[in-house]
């Protein structure tokens, strides 16, 4: 959708961004504590450019994720992926996954997809900013500059019932006072400018 924003408008909005301070993981009331989950992907390094296949310019599937360091006593895990560089008042939500079993340590490529009321083990893919279930592929406006896509994983002490297809506000409410540990991974993507790929600078899709 945003790939149709003309370059001149994307450039004009270059400094209009939601802001990293509005990310879920930055909420002061979460009280993240001293525990840290190491969240990473075999498909891209932290802070590196997302491969095109995970974006609206490619197949648009969700990237694979792996993690370690979930503390003992965790009841479940929750994942949210946000774009704080979106030209909006709040970060765009690209994915929510709720009630992941605490003993699991990975999500396969393409795993964040429409799942209706959820899986038999309780996990549920929630709503993105387009109000549909699943992975919202990165789709920054041409000329707007690089966007961060921030993967945030939380280990929860309890798993409250937040209904089918939870959204961002449901997740934030359930996290407050309930987080044992958190981890973060950042991938970037942009359109219409040079970007480093495999050590080379090449033009990104217009």
Backbone as a printed PyTorch tensor [residue, N CA C, xyz], in Angstrom:
tensor([[[  0.8230,  -1.2070,   0.0000],
         [  0.0000,   0.0000,   0.0000],
         [  0.8630,   1.2650,   0.0000]],

        [[  1.8250,   1.3570,   0.9390],
         [  2.6480,   2.5620,   1.0230],
         [  3.6510,   2.6610,  -0.1160]],

        [[  3.8290,   1.5520,  -0.8830],
         [  4.7290,   1.6460,  -2.0250],
         [  4.1740,   2.5770,  -3.0970]],

        [[  2.8930,   2.9120,  -2.9990],
         [  2.2740,   3.7990,  -3.9780],
         [  2.3680,   5.2700,  -3.5830]],

        [[  2.9090,   5.5610,  -2.4020],
         [  3.1400,   6.9570,  -2.0100],
         [  4.2320,   7.5230,  -2.9120]],

        [[  3.9940,   8.6570,  -3.5860],
         [  5.0230,   9.1940,  -4.4850],
         [  6.2770,   9.6110,  -3.7280]],

        [[  7.4000,   9.5440,  -4.4480],
         [  8.6860,   9.8520,  -3.8240],
         [  8.6940,  11.2360,  -3.1940]],

        [[  8.1020,  12.2330,  -3.8740],
         [  8.1350,  13.5910,  -3.3280],
         [  7.4330,  13.6770,  -1.9920]],

        [[  6.3300,  12.9060,  -1.8440],
         [  5.5980,  12.9500,  -0.5820],
         [  6.3570,  12.2000,   0.5060]],

        [[  6.9750,  11.0660,   0.1410],
         [  7.7950,  10.3490,   1.1100],
         [  8.9340,  11.2040,   1.6240]],

        [[  9.5750,  11.9530,   0.7100],
         [ 10.6780,  12.8300,   1.1110],
         [ 10.1730,  13.9700,   1.9930]],

        [[  9.0080,  14.5040,   1.6770],
         [  8.4280,  15.5880,   2.4680],
         [  8.1360,  15.1340,   3.8930]],

        [[  7.7550,  13.8710,   4.0420],
         [  7.4070,  13.3180,   5.3530],
         [  8.6100,  12.6930,   6.0670]],

        [[  9.8090,  12.9620,   5.5710],
         [ 11.0000,  12.2700,   6.0840],
         [ 11.1300,  12.3700,   7.6000]],

        [[ 10.8070,  13.5150,   8.1660],
         [ 10.9610,  13.7090,   9.6090],
         [  9.6830,  13.4400,  10.3960]],

        [[  8.6510,  12.9810,   9.7250],
         [  7.4040,  12.6310,  10.4050],
         [  7.4730,  11.1450,  10.7530]],

        [[  7.6820,  10.8370,  12.0200],
         [  7.8710,   9.4620,  12.4720],
         [  7.2380,   9.2990,  13.8560]],

        [[  6.7270,   8.1100,  14.1100],
         [  6.0740,   7.8540,  15.3930],
         [  7.0470,   8.0180,  16.5560]],

        [[  8.2560,   7.4660,  16.4110],
         [  9.2700,   7.6040,  17.4480],
         [  9.5320,   6.3210,  18.2160]],

        [[ 10.8020,   6.0470,  18.4540],
         [ 11.1990,   4.8320,  19.1730],
         [ 10.7350,   4.8390,  20.6320]],

        [[ 10.5220,   6.0180,  21.1840],
         [ 10.0740,   6.0920,  22.5810],
         [  8.6640,   5.5530,  22.7650]],

        [[  7.9380,   5.3310,  21.6570],
         [  6.5760,   4.8160,  21.7390],
         [  6.4930,   3.3060,  21.5230]],

        [[  7.6390,   2.6600,  21.3260],
         [  7.6480,   1.2040,  21.2200],
         [  7.1010,   0.5810,  22.4960]],

        [[  6.4850,  -0.5800,  22.3740],
         [  5.9480,  -1.2600,  23.5560],
         [  7.0390,  -1.4980,  24.5840]],

        [[  8.2130,  -1.9280,  24.1560],
         [  9.2890,  -2.2740,  25.0840],
         [  9.8070,  -1.0480,  25.8370]],

        [[  9.4980,   0.1630,  25.3430],
         [  9.9490,   1.3920,  25.9910],
         [  8.9790,   1.8950,  27.0500]],

        [[  7.8440,   1.2360,  27.2210],
         [  6.8650,   1.6730,  28.2210],
         [  7.4410,   1.5030,  29.6350]],

        [[  7.4810,   2.5900,  30.3800],
         [  8.0920,   2.5570,  31.7070],
         [  7.3610,   1.6300,  32.6680]],

        [[  6.0580,   1.5090,  32.5300],
         [  5.2890,   0.7070,  33.4800],
         [  5.5170,  -0.7990,  33.3320]],

        [[  6.2650,  -1.2110,  32.3180],
         [  6.4800,  -2.6430,  32.1340],
         [  7.4510,  -3.2140,  33.1610]],

        [[  8.3690,  -2.4070,  33.6860],
         [  9.3180,  -2.8780,  34.7020],
         [ 10.0090,  -4.1470,  34.2210]],

        [[ 10.8860,  -4.0150,  33.2160],
         [ 11.4960,  -5.1600,  32.5560],
         [ 12.4770,  -5.9310,  33.4210]],

        [[ 12.9870,  -5.3300,  34.4790],
         [ 13.8960,  -6.0470,  35.3580],
         [ 15.2720,  -6.2380,  34.7500]],

        [[ 16.0310,  -7.1930,  35.3040],
         [ 17.4250,  -7.3870,  34.9070],
         [ 17.6350,  -8.5570,  33.9540]],

        [[ 16.6000,  -9.3240,  33.6740],
         [ 16.7490, -10.4920,  32.8010],
         [ 16.6340, -10.0800,  31.3420]],

        [[ 17.4370, -10.7380,  30.5020],
         [ 17.4920, -10.3950,  29.0910],
         [ 17.3450, -11.6480,  28.2460]],

        [[ 16.4590, -11.6020,  27.2760],
         [ 16.3010, -12.6790,  26.3060],
         [ 17.1170, -12.3230,  25.0650]],

        [[ 17.9450, -13.2420,  24.6090],
         [ 18.7090, -13.0190,  23.3840],
         [ 17.8370, -13.4260,  22.1960]],

        [[ 17.3940, -12.4500,  21.4420],
         [ 16.5310, -12.6690,  20.2830],
         [ 17.3430, -12.3950,  19.0200]],

        [[ 17.3140, -13.3190,  18.0800],
         [ 18.0760, -13.1660,  16.8400],
         [ 17.3700, -13.8850,  15.7020]],

        [[ 17.9160, -13.7190,  14.5060],
         [ 17.3700, -14.3680,  13.3180],
         [ 18.5000, -14.9480,  12.4940]],

        [[ 18.3210, -16.1540,  11.9450],
         [ 19.3300, -16.6930,  11.0280],
         [ 19.3050, -16.0120,   9.6680]],

        [[ 18.3130, -15.1440,   9.4280],
         [ 18.1650, -14.5080,   8.1210],
         [ 18.8010, -13.1260,   8.0400]],

        [[ 19.0190, -12.4530,   9.1770],
         [ 19.6200, -11.1200,   9.1700],
         [ 20.2050, -10.8370,  10.5430]],

        [[ 21.2470, -10.0030,  10.5750],
         [ 21.8860,  -9.6170,  11.8320],
         [ 21.1290,  -8.4580,  12.4710]],

        [[ 21.3070,  -8.2870,  13.7670],
         [ 20.6850,  -7.1750,  14.4750],
         [ 21.1690,  -5.8580,  13.8750]],

        [[ 20.2340,  -5.0160,  13.4930],
         [ 20.5660,  -3.7280,  12.9030],
         [ 20.8060,  -3.7630,  11.4070]],

        [[ 20.7340,  -4.9500,  10.7960],
         [ 21.0020,  -5.0870,   9.3620],
         [ 19.7140,  -5.0050,   8.5540]],

        [[ 19.8810,  -4.8990,   7.2530],
         [ 18.7480,  -4.7850,   6.3350],
         [ 18.0160,  -6.1180,   6.2210]],

        [[ 16.6740,  -6.0410,   6.2480],
         [ 15.8600,  -7.2370,   6.0630],
         [ 15.9750,  -7.7240,   4.6190]],

        [[ 16.1470,  -9.0110,   4.4010],
         [ 16.0800,  -9.5280,   3.0320],
         [ 14.7240,  -9.2260,   2.4080]],

        [[ 14.7320,  -8.9740,   1.1180],
         [ 13.5310,  -8.5190,   0.4250],
         [ 12.3700,  -9.5020,   0.5280]],

        [[ 12.6560, -10.7880,   0.6540],
         [ 11.5620, -11.7740,   0.6650],
         [ 10.6220, -11.5990,   1.8590]],

        [[ 11.0670, -10.8950,   2.8960],
         [ 10.2200, -10.6850,   4.0670],
         [  9.4010,  -9.4000,   3.9690]],

        [[  9.5190,  -8.6800,   2.8610],
         [  8.8970,  -7.3670,   2.7080],
         [  7.8110,  -7.3880,   1.6250]],

        [[  7.1680,  -6.2370,   1.4540],
         [  6.1460,  -6.1110,   0.4210],
         [  6.7370,  -6.1330,  -0.9820]],

        [[  8.0530,  -6.0360,  -1.0980],
         [  8.7200,  -6.1200,  -2.3980],
         [  9.0860,  -7.5560,  -2.7590]],

        [[  8.8610,  -8.4840,  -1.8410],
         [  9.1680,  -9.8840,  -2.0890],
         [  7.9730, -10.7630,  -1.7990]],

        [[  8.2520, -11.9450,  -1.2300],
         [  7.1590, -12.8730,  -0.9180],
         [  6.2960, -12.4150,   0.2470]],

        [[  6.8370, -11.5320,   1.0830],
         [  6.0500, -10.9920,   2.1920],
         [  5.7860, -11.9750,   3.3100]],

        [[  6.7010, -12.9390,   3.5170],
         [  6.5460, -13.8930,   4.6140],
         [  7.3070, -13.3760,   5.8420]],

        [[  6.9490, -13.8590,   7.0140],
         [  7.6370, -13.4420,   8.2340],
         [  9.0020, -14.1230,   8.3280]],

        [[  9.9880, -13.4440,   8.9050],
         [ 11.3340, -14.0270,   9.0020],
         [ 11.4250, -15.0580,  10.1220]],

        [[ 12.3950, -15.9710,  10.0350],
         [ 12.6180, -16.9200,  11.1290],
         [ 13.2510, -16.2200,  12.3270]],

        [[ 12.8920, -16.6650,  13.5220],
         [ 13.4250, -16.0940,  14.7570],
         [ 13.8570, -17.2240,  15.6800]],

        [[ 14.9150, -16.9920,  16.4390],
         [ 15.3460, -17.9140,  17.4810],
         [ 15.7180, -17.1040,  18.7070]],

        [[ 15.6070, -17.7200,  19.8870],
         [ 15.9050, -16.9920,  21.1150],
         [ 16.3830, -17.9410,  22.2030]],

        [[ 16.9930, -17.3480,  23.2130],
         [ 17.4670, -18.0860,  24.3810],
         [ 17.4220, -17.1610,  25.5840]],

        [[ 17.4920, -17.7480,  26.7840],
         [ 17.5150, -16.9450,  27.9990],
         [ 16.1650, -16.7080,  28.6230]],

        [[ 15.1540, -17.5000,  28.2470],
         [ 13.8500, -17.3630,  28.8940],
         [ 13.9720, -17.8250,  30.3460]],

        [[ 13.5980, -17.0180,  31.3170],
         [ 13.8020, -17.3830,  32.7250],
         [ 12.8650, -18.4900,  33.1810]],

        [[ 13.3140, -19.2370,  34.1820],
         [ 12.4510, -20.2340,  34.8090],
         [ 11.2280, -19.5260,  35.3940]],

        [[ 10.1190, -20.1950,  35.3320],
         [  8.9040, -19.6140,  35.8790],
         [  8.0640, -18.8660,  34.8760]],

        [[  8.5610, -18.7250,  33.6430],
         [  7.7670, -18.0520,  32.6230],
         [  6.5600, -18.9160,  32.2580]],

        [[  5.3940, -18.2830,  32.1870],
         [  4.1710, -19.0040,  31.8160],
         [  3.9810, -19.0420,  30.3070]],

        [[  4.4480, -18.0220,  29.6090],
         [  4.3060, -17.9490,  28.1590],
         [  5.1750, -16.8190,  27.6300]],

        [[  5.2320, -16.7090,  26.3060],
         [  5.9700, -15.6490,  25.6370],
         [  5.0210, -14.8660,  24.7320]],

        [[  5.3310, -13.6010,  24.5270],
         [  4.5610, -12.7570,  23.6190],
         [  5.5190, -11.9780,  22.7270]],

        [[  5.1720, -11.8690,  21.4540],
         [  6.0030, -11.1660,  20.4710],
         [  5.1980, -10.0510,  19.8150]],

        [[  5.8190,  -8.8900,  19.6820],
         [  5.2420,  -7.8240,  18.8730],
         [  6.3440,  -7.2360,  18.0110]],

        [[  6.0080,  -6.9130,  16.7640],
         [  6.9470,  -6.2960,  15.8280],
         [  6.3630,  -4.9500,  15.4290]],

        [[  7.1500,  -3.8780,  15.6350],
         [  6.6600,  -2.5270,  15.3660],
         [  7.6430,  -1.7340,  14.5100]],

        [[  7.0720,  -0.7900,  13.7570],
         [  7.8600,   0.1640,  12.9720],
         [  7.7020,   1.5470,  13.5970]],

        [[  8.6900,   2.0030,  14.3880],
         [  8.5820,   3.3190,  15.0120],
         [  8.8700,   4.4670,  14.0560]],

        [[  9.2980,   4.1460,  12.8230],
         [  9.5960,   5.1770,  11.8370],
         [  8.4190,   5.4430,  10.9060]],

        [[  7.3060,   4.7730,  11.1440],
         [  6.1180,   5.0060,  10.3210],
         [  5.6630,   6.4540,  10.4520]],

        [[  5.2020,   7.0670,   9.3680],
         [  4.7060,   8.4540,   9.4380],
         [  3.3160,   8.4880,  10.0540]],

        [[  3.2650,   8.2740,  11.3530],
         [  1.9960,   8.1620,  12.0720],
         [  2.2220,   8.5990,  13.5130]],

        [[  1.1530,   8.6720,  14.2920],
         [  1.2730,   9.0720,  15.6940],
         [  1.7650,   7.9310,  16.5870]],

        [[  1.5910,   6.6840,  16.1400],
         [  2.0400,   5.5180,  16.8940],
         [  2.7700,   4.5710,  15.9570]],

        [[  3.6820,   3.7530,  16.4710],
         [  4.3530,   2.7760,  15.6080],
         [  3.3550,   1.8500,  14.9180]],

        [[  3.6600,   1.4900,  13.6680],
         [  2.8610,   0.4880,  12.9720],
         [  3.1520,  -0.8810,  13.5760]],

        [[  2.1190,  -1.6610,  13.8020],
         [  2.2660,  -3.0330,  14.2840],
         [  2.3290,  -3.9570,  13.0770]],

        [[  3.4260,  -4.6960,  12.9600],
         [  3.5990,  -5.6320,  11.8470],
         [  3.2880,  -7.0660,  12.2400]],

        [[  3.2790,  -7.3610,  13.5160],
         [  2.9230,  -8.7170,  13.9530],
         [  2.7270,  -8.7540,  15.4570]],

        [[  1.8010,  -9.6100,  15.8820],
         [  1.6390,  -9.9710,  17.2870],
         [  1.4630, -11.4820,  17.3580]],

        [[  2.2120, -12.1070,  18.2370],
         [  2.0050, -13.5270,  18.5330],
         [  1.8860, -13.6560,  20.0410]],

        [[  0.7820, -14.2030,  20.4950],
         [  0.4420, -14.2630,  21.9110],
         [  0.4720, -15.6980,  22.4140]],

        [[  0.8960, -15.8750,  23.6790],
         [  0.8140, -17.1610,  24.3710],
         [  1.6690, -18.2420,  23.7200]],

        [[  2.8800, -17.8860,  23.3100],
         [  3.8350, -18.8910,  22.8490],
         [  4.2910, -19.7370,  24.0390]],

        [[  4.3900, -21.0570,  23.8930],
         [  4.8530, -21.8960,  24.9940],
         [  6.2620, -21.4950,  25.4430]],

        [[  6.5160, -21.4270,  26.7440],
         [  7.8050, -20.9240,  27.2310],
         [  8.9840, -21.8310,  26.9280]],

        [[  8.7200, -23.1170,  26.6330],
         [  9.8250, -24.0380,  26.3510],
         [ 10.2750, -23.9610,  24.8910]],

        [[  9.5260, -23.2820,  24.0410],
         [  9.9250, -23.1550,  22.6450],
         [ 10.9720, -22.0590,  22.5010]],

        [[ 11.7930, -22.1770,  21.4640],
         [ 12.8680, -21.1890,  21.2780],
         [ 13.0040, -20.7310,  19.8350]],

        [[ 11.9310, -20.8650,  19.0420],
         [ 12.0390, -20.4690,  17.6450],
         [ 10.6640, -20.2940,  17.0100]],

        [[ 10.6290, -19.4580,  15.9810],
         [  9.5190, -19.3730,  15.0450],
         [ 10.0980, -19.5620,  13.6510]],

        [[  9.5250, -20.4660,  12.8840],
         [ 10.0200, -20.7370,  11.5430],
         [  9.6410, -19.6220,  10.5780]],

        [[ 10.3420, -19.5470,   9.4630],
         [  9.9770, -18.5960,   8.4140],
         [  8.5320, -18.8360,   7.9910]],

        [[  7.7780, -17.7460,   7.8970],
         [  6.3880, -17.8410,   7.4750],
         [  5.4150, -18.2670,   8.5630]],

        [[  5.8980, -18.4380,   9.7990],
         [  5.0430, -18.9450,  10.8760],
         [  4.0150, -17.9270,  11.3530]],

        [[  4.2920, -16.6370,  11.1560],
         [  3.3410, -15.6070,  11.5960],
         [  2.3340, -15.3930,  10.4750]],

        [[  1.2210, -16.1040,  10.5770],
         [  0.2140, -16.0910,   9.5210],
         [ -1.1660, -16.2330,  10.1470]],

        [[ -2.1880, -15.9270,   9.3820],
         [ -3.5680, -16.0340,   9.8520],
         [ -3.8250, -17.4150,  10.4590]],

        [[ -4.3780, -17.4280,  11.6860],
         [ -4.6590, -18.7150,  12.3460],
         [ -6.0370, -18.7460,  12.9930]],

        [[ -6.9170, -17.8180,  12.6050],
         [ -8.2750, -17.8330,  13.1440],
         [ -8.2760, -17.6510,  14.6520]],

        [[ -8.9740, -18.5280,  15.3820],
         [ -9.0430, -18.3970,  16.8350],
         [ -7.7840, -18.8550,  17.5610]],

        [[ -6.7660, -19.2900,  16.8220],
         [ -5.5260, -19.7270,  17.4620],
         [ -5.3230, -21.2180,  17.3420]],

        [[ -4.2240, -21.6780,  17.9620],
         [ -3.8530, -23.0870,  17.8900],
         [ -4.3340, -23.8290,  19.1340]],

        [[ -4.2640, -25.1490,  19.0610],
         [ -4.7550, -25.9840,  20.1590],
         [ -3.9680, -25.7690,  21.4480]],

        [[ -2.6930, -25.3760,  21.3390],
         [ -1.8820, -25.1740,  22.5480],
         [ -2.0690, -23.7760,  23.1370]],

        [[ -2.9430, -22.9690,  22.5690],
         [ -3.2450, -21.6510,  23.1200],
         [ -2.5970, -20.4860,  22.4170]],

        [[ -1.5800, -20.7220,  21.6210],
         [ -0.9240, -19.6100,  20.9300],
         [ -1.8800, -18.9920,  19.9130]],

        [[ -1.6860, -17.7060,  19.6610],
         [ -2.6080, -17.0150,  18.7710],
         [ -1.8740, -15.8810,  18.0700]],

        [[ -2.0250, -15.7990,  16.7600],
         [ -1.4960, -14.6800,  15.9890],
         [ -2.5260, -13.5540,  16.0340]],

        [[ -2.0790, -12.3760,  16.4810],
         [ -2.9940, -11.2640,  16.6570],
         [ -3.0920, -10.3580,  15.4520]],

        [[ -3.6730,  -9.1650,  15.6700],
         [ -3.9550,  -8.2150,  14.6020],
         [ -2.7980,  -7.2440,  14.4050]],

        [[ -2.4740,  -6.9720,  13.1460],
         [ -1.4950,  -5.9470,  12.8340],
         [ -2.2020,  -4.6040,  12.6310]],

        [[ -1.4810,  -3.5990,  12.1630],
         [ -2.0640,  -2.2590,  12.0300],
         [ -3.0860,  -2.1490,  10.9020]],

        [[ -3.1900,  -3.1650,  10.0660],
         [ -4.2380,  -3.1890,   9.0430],
         [ -5.4420,  -3.9900,   9.5350]],

        [[ -5.4540,  -4.3130,  10.8440],
         [ -6.5750,  -4.9820,  11.5030],
         [ -6.8470,  -6.3850,  10.9580]],

        [[ -5.7970,  -7.0210,  10.4760],
         [ -5.9150,  -8.4090,  10.0370],
         [ -4.8530,  -9.2430,  10.7470]],

        [[ -5.1060, -10.5310,  10.8510],
         [ -4.1430, -11.4230,  11.4770],
         [ -2.9280, -11.6220,  10.5780]],

        [[ -1.7910, -11.8620,  11.2200],
         [ -0.6180, -12.2780,  10.4700],
         [  0.4520, -11.2180,  10.3580]],

        [[  1.4050, -11.4910,   9.4840],
         [  2.5780, -10.6490,   9.2610],
         [  2.2240,  -9.5570,   8.2600]],

        [[  2.4480,  -8.3020,   8.6550],
         [  2.2900,  -7.1620,   7.7550],
         [  3.6670,  -6.8670,   7.1700]],

        [[  3.9040,  -7.1920,   5.9010],
         [  5.2510,  -7.0380,   5.3410],
         [  5.7040,  -5.5830,   5.3520]],

        [[  6.9510,  -5.3160,   5.6920],
         [  7.4820,  -3.9500,   5.6450],
         [  7.2440,  -3.3080,   4.2850]],

        [[  6.7670,  -2.0640,   4.3220],
         [  6.2810,  -1.3930,   3.1250],
         [  6.4870,   0.1130,   3.2570]],

        [[  7.7420,   0.5680,   3.5180],
         [  7.9500,   1.9920,   3.7990],
         [  7.7450,   2.8590,   2.5600]],

        [[  7.3310,   4.1110,   2.7440],
         [  7.1660,   5.0040,   1.5950],
         [  8.5080,   5.2650,   0.9070]],

        [[  8.4760,   5.3130,  -0.4150],
         [  9.6700,   5.6420,  -1.1830],
         [ 10.1700,   7.0260,  -0.7980]],

        [[ 11.4740,   7.1170,  -0.5160],
         [ 12.0700,   8.4020,  -0.1870],
         [ 11.9430,   8.8180,   1.2610]],

        [[ 11.3010,   7.9900,   2.0890],
         [ 11.1030,   8.3510,   3.4910],
         [ 12.3230,   8.0340,   4.3430]],

        [[ 13.2810,   7.3050,   3.7920],
         [ 14.4730,   6.9260,   4.5470],
         [ 14.3310,   5.5550,   5.1820]],

        [[ 15.3730,   5.0920,   5.8600],
         [ 15.3290,   3.7600,   6.4780],
         [ 14.2910,   3.6960,   7.5980]],

        [[ 13.6580,   2.5470,   7.6980],
         [ 12.7280,   2.2540,   8.7880],
         [ 13.2800,   1.1030,   9.6050]],

        [[ 13.1660,   1.2160,  10.9290],
         [ 13.4900,   0.1080,  11.8270],
         [ 12.2490,  -0.7590,  12.0250]],

        [[ 12.4570,  -2.0600,  11.9920],
         [ 11.3920,  -3.0170,  12.3170],
         [ 11.8600,  -3.7490,  13.5640]],

        [[ 11.2070,  -3.4340,  14.6890],
         [ 11.7000,  -3.8260,  16.0040],
         [ 10.9010,  -5.0210,  16.5210]],

        [[ 11.5780,  -6.1590,  16.6030],
         [ 11.0050,  -7.3930,  17.1210],
         [ 11.2100,  -7.4010,  18.6340]],

        [[ 10.1330,  -7.4980,  19.3960],
         [ 10.1950,  -7.4200,  20.8590],
         [  9.5460,  -8.6770,  21.4480]],

        [[ 10.3270,  -9.4180,  22.2160],
         [  9.8570, -10.6800,  22.7990],
         [  9.8150, -10.5410,  24.3140]],

        [[  8.7000, -10.9620,  24.9180],
         [  8.5000, -10.8290,  26.3550],
         [  8.1900, -12.1950,  26.9700]],

        [[  8.8240, -12.4810,  28.1100],
         [  8.4820, -13.6480,  28.9180],
         [  7.5490, -13.1950,  30.0280]],

        [[  6.4020, -13.8560,  30.1530],
         [  5.3650, -13.4270,  31.0860],
         [  5.2540, -14.3640,  32.2800]],

        [[  4.9750, -13.7850,  33.4350],
         [  4.7910, -14.5870,  34.6470],
         [  3.4150, -15.2290,  34.6830]],

        [[  2.4370, -14.6030,  34.0090],
         [  1.0880, -15.1390,  33.9040],
         [  0.5960, -14.9090,  32.4780]],

        [[ -0.4260, -15.6720,  32.0870],
         [ -0.9890, -15.5290,  30.7490],
         [ -2.4680, -15.1750,  30.8670]],

        [[ -2.7810, -13.9060,  30.9980],
         [ -4.1910, -13.5200,  31.1110],
         [ -4.9330, -13.7690,  29.8080]],

        [[ -6.2230, -13.9260,  29.8930],
         [ -7.0640, -14.1280,  28.7270],
         [ -7.3540, -12.7720,  28.0910]],

        [[ -6.8310, -12.5490,  26.9060],
         [ -7.0900, -11.2780,  26.2120],
         [ -7.9080, -11.5190,  24.9480]],

        [[ -8.5430, -12.6870,  24.8540],
         [ -9.4550, -12.9610,  23.7550],
         [ -8.7510, -13.3820,  22.4860]],

        [[ -9.5630, -13.7070,  21.4900],
         [ -9.0320, -14.0780,  20.1810],
         [ -8.5280, -12.8390,  19.4450]],

        [[ -7.4880, -13.0290,  18.6520],
         [ -6.9710, -11.9690,  17.7830],
         [ -6.6240, -10.6890,  18.5350]],

        [[ -5.7420, -10.7660,  19.5260],
         [ -5.4020,  -9.5670,  20.3020],
         [ -4.7210,  -8.5140,  19.4470]],

        [[ -4.9600,  -7.2620,  19.8140],
         [ -4.2950,  -6.1340,  19.1750],
         [ -3.2790,  -5.5150,  20.1160]],

        [[ -2.7020,  -4.3970,  19.6990],
         [ -1.6370,  -3.7540,  20.4610],
         [ -2.0900,  -3.3520,  21.8570]],

        [[ -3.2440,  -2.7130,  21.9760],
         [ -3.7080,  -2.2580,  23.2890],
         [ -3.9870,  -3.4340,  24.2190]],

        [[ -4.5070,  -4.5340,  23.6750],
         [ -4.7240,  -5.7390,  24.4800],
         [ -3.3960,  -6.2520,  25.0270]],

        [[ -2.3980,  -6.2790,  24.1590],
         [ -1.0830,  -6.7830,  24.5610],
         [ -0.4570,  -5.9000,  25.6300]],

        [[ -0.4710,  -4.5860,  25.4220],
         [  0.1450,  -3.6660,  26.3900],
         [ -0.5010,  -3.8290,  27.7610]],

        [[ -1.8250,  -3.9270,  27.7920],
         [ -2.5070,  -4.1060,  29.0690],
         [ -2.1320,  -5.3950,  29.7640]],

        [[ -1.9390,  -6.4570,  28.9980],
         [ -1.5880,  -7.7550,  29.5820],
         [ -0.1360,  -7.8060,  30.0530]],

        [[  0.7370,  -6.9750,  29.4630],
         [  2.1540,  -6.9910,  29.8320],
         [  2.4220,  -6.2560,  31.1440]],

        [[  1.6480,  -5.2450,  31.4420],
         [  1.9170,  -4.3870,  32.5910],
         [  1.9770,  -5.1940,  33.8880]],

        [[  3.1210,  -5.1230,  34.5840],
         [  3.3190,  -5.8380,  35.8310],
         [  3.4600,  -7.3340,  35.6860]],

        [[  3.7090,  -7.8030,  34.4580],
         [  3.6660,  -9.2390,  34.1700],
         [  4.8860,  -9.7380,  33.4110]],

        [[  5.9030,  -8.8760,  33.2280],
         [  7.0560,  -9.2200,  32.3910],
         [  8.2270,  -9.6850,  33.2550]],

        [[  8.7170, -10.8850,  32.9690],
         [  9.8980, -11.4210,  33.6580],
         [ 11.1930, -11.0650,  32.9360]],

        [[ 11.1330, -10.9960,  31.6110],
         [ 12.3240, -10.7170,  30.8040],
         [ 11.8750, -10.2770,  29.4210]],

        [[ 12.7870,  -9.6060,  28.7110],
         [ 12.4670,  -9.1350,  27.3690],
         [ 13.7140,  -9.1670,  26.5010]],

        [[ 13.4940,  -9.2460,  25.2050],
         [ 14.5780,  -9.1970,  24.2300],
         [ 14.1390,  -8.4030,  23.0200]],

        [[ 15.1130,  -7.9340,  22.2350],
         [ 14.8060,  -7.0700,  21.1060],
         [ 15.7560,  -7.3560,  19.9520]],

        [[ 15.2280,  -7.2860,  18.7380],
         [ 15.9990,  -7.4620,  17.5100],
         [ 15.4920,  -6.4350,  16.5140]],

        [[ 16.4200,  -5.7910,  15.7860],
         [ 16.0340,  -4.7490,  14.8440],
         [ 16.5020,  -5.1260,  13.4400]],

        [[ 15.5570,  -5.0830,  12.4880],
         [ 15.8840,  -5.1690,  11.0750],
         [ 15.4830,  -3.8580,  10.4220]],

        [[ 16.1390,  -3.4850,   9.3270],
         [ 15.8430,  -2.2200,   8.6550],
         [ 15.3990,  -2.4810,   7.2200]],

        [[ 14.6830,  -1.4880,   6.6730],
         [ 14.3080,  -1.5620,   5.2570],
         [ 13.9960,  -0.1520,   4.7790]],

        [[ 14.2500,   0.0970,   3.4830],
         [ 13.9860,   1.4050,   2.8870],
         [ 13.7230,   1.2140,   1.4030]],

        [[ 13.1950,   2.2810,   0.8000],
         [ 12.9380,   2.2860,  -0.6440],
         [ 13.4900,   3.5650,  -1.2540]],

        [[ 13.9920,   3.4320,  -2.4750],
         [ 14.3570,   4.6160,  -3.2390],
         [ 15.6560,   5.2530,  -2.8210]],

        [[ 16.5760,   4.5000,  -2.2120],
         [ 17.8710,   5.0540,  -1.8400],
         [ 18.8650,   3.9110,  -1.7820]],

        [[ 20.1550,   4.2570,  -1.7360],
         [ 21.1650,   3.2200,  -1.6500],
         [ 21.1820,   2.6280,  -0.2530]],

        [[ 21.4230,   1.3200,  -0.1880],
         [ 21.4850,   0.6310,   1.0920],
         [ 22.5370,  -0.4600,   1.0140]],

        [[ 23.2330,  -0.7380,   2.1180],
         [ 24.2590,  -1.7800,   2.0970],
         [ 23.6520,  -3.1750,   2.0400]],

        [[ 24.0780,  -3.9540,   1.0600],
         [ 23.6660,  -5.3480,   0.9400],
         [ 24.9210,  -6.1660,   0.6540]],

        [[ 25.2590,  -7.0860,   1.5670],
         [ 26.4420,  -7.9260,   1.4210],
         [ 27.6960,  -7.0930,   1.2010]],

        [[ 27.7990,  -5.9820,   1.9450],
         [ 28.9860,  -5.1580,   1.8670],
         [ 29.0270,  -4.2020,   0.7020]],

        [[ 28.0060,  -4.2160,  -0.1650],
         [ 27.9460,  -3.3370,  -1.3140],
         [ 26.7870,  -2.3660,  -1.1450]],

        [[ 26.8790,  -1.2030,  -1.7820],
         [ 25.7470,  -0.2650,  -1.7690],
         [ 25.0240,  -0.4020,  -3.1050]],

        [[ 23.7530,  -0.7440,  -3.0170],
         [ 22.9640,  -0.9040,  -4.2330],
         [ 21.6720,  -0.1210,  -4.0630]],

        [[ 21.0440,   0.2300,  -5.1660],
         [ 19.7850,   0.9620,  -5.1260],
         [ 18.6810,   0.0530,  -4.6280]],

        [[ 17.8450,   0.5740,  -3.7490],
         [ 16.7130,  -0.1820,  -3.2580],
         [ 15.5190,   0.0250,  -4.1730]],

        [[ 14.4670,  -0.7920,  -4.0520],
         [ 13.3070,  -0.6370,  -4.9210],
         [ 12.7050,   0.7580,  -4.8230]],

        [[ 12.2830,   1.2910,  -5.9340],
         [ 11.6880,   2.6280,  -5.9610],
         [ 10.2200,   2.5600,  -5.5840]]])
